[in-house]
Amino acid sequence: MPTYEYRCAKCNRKFQIVMSIQEHGTRRPKCPKCSSARVNQLFSAFFAQTGKKS
């Protein structure tokens, strides 16, 4: 599942949430520190994990 990065507009805390793409489209996360719903999604690097070892 993808990891999404957010920054809280109220307390300025940066945090990550792992959720499905469908869930991301319907659910708005809250800050784990202050519980504010005023969060902005950040752009982050893409990470892919495969099942095979190199």
N, C-alpha and C positions, 0 to 999 in steps of 0.2 A: 504494500500500500504506500502511496505517496506521503511524504512529510511536507507540511506547509509551515512557513515561518511567518510570525506576526509580531507587531510592535504595538503596545498599548499606548493610546493617545493620552491617557490620564496619568499613568505612573511611569511611562517610557520604558517599561520592561519588554525585553525581546524574548519570545518563547516559540517552541515548535509543537505542532500537533500532528499525529499520524491519523489519517482518516481516508476513507475511500473517496473516489472522484465523485460519486453520486452524493455522498454525505456532504462533501465540500460545497456542492452546488445548492444544498438546501439548509445547511446548518451554519449559524454564525457563532464562532467561538467567543468565549469570555476569557479575560485575563486571569491567570491562576493566582496572581498576587493580590489584586484589588477587586476582582470580579466585574470589572467594567466591560461593557459590550462595545465600547469605542476602540476597536482594534483595526489596524491597517495591515493588509497582507504585504509581505516583503518579497522581492525577487530573490531567489536562491539558486544555487548550482543544482544541476540535475545529477542524480545518483542512481545508477542501475546495478542491481546485484543479480548475478547469474547463478545457476545451479552447478555449473562445472568449475572445477579447480584448474588453474593454469599450471 
